[in-house]
Amino acid sequence: MSMATYPDLGRHGFNDMMSSVWNNTGSRVNLINHDDRNKRSNGHRYDKTLVRVQQGQVLDSLGRYNKQVDPVKRFC
């Protein structure tokens, strides 16, 4: 992620697969669980931020949120 975006990791083959993270960006990143309640028109309305990862932070494990992260949101 080279810019502030809201990418869906599932499009890159990483849907519900993240179990650790290294934020080597220059800004905070939110790890989010996407929930459209099986209705595409809901978009990201019911998404829930699971973890906030600060600039330079390393998390060896996401604990109870292992394998739940879908999109991420990077702040600039």
N, C-alpha and C positions, 0 to 999 in steps of 0.2 A: 504494500500500500504506500504509494508515494505521494498521495494527496488526501485531503479531507474528503472522505467518501463514506458510503454505507454499503459496502460490497457484501453479497451473499456468498459465503464460503462454499455452499453446496454446488454452485456453478463451477467450482474448481476442484470438485471431488472431496471436499472436506466437510460435508454436512454432518453435524453431530459427531465429529471425530476428535476435536481438540481436547487435550488433557493437560497441556502445559503451554506456557507462552513466554516469549521474550519480546518486550516492546522496545525495539531499537529505533523507534521513530522519535521525532522531536516533540511529541505531544501525547496527551492522554488518549487511550483507546478503551471503549466500552465493549465488552463481550456480551452478546445478546442471544436470547432464545426466541426464535421466531414462532409466533402462534397466530395463524389467521383463522383458527377455529374451523378449519376445513372449508373455508369460503374465501376464495381468492379476492373478492371485492373488499374484504376487510383489510387488505394490505398489511401494514405493520401496526395497526391500531392496538393489538393486544400483545405486542412484543414486550419482553421483560429484560431489563438489564440485569445480568447475573453477577458480573465482576467488572470493576473499573481498574484498569491497569495504567499506572503512571509512567511517564517518560523514563526509559531506562530500566524499568522494573522487570524482574524475572520471577515467574511463578513455576516451580517445579511440578506442581499439581494444582488443578482447579478444584480439588476436593469433591464435595457433593455435586459440583457442576460439571464434572468430567463428562465428556461426550454429550453435552447439551447445547453447545454454542453453534449458532447458525450464522447470522450476519454479525459483523463488527462495525463499530462506528468510530472513526478517527476524528478527533477535534484538531483544528488548526490554531 
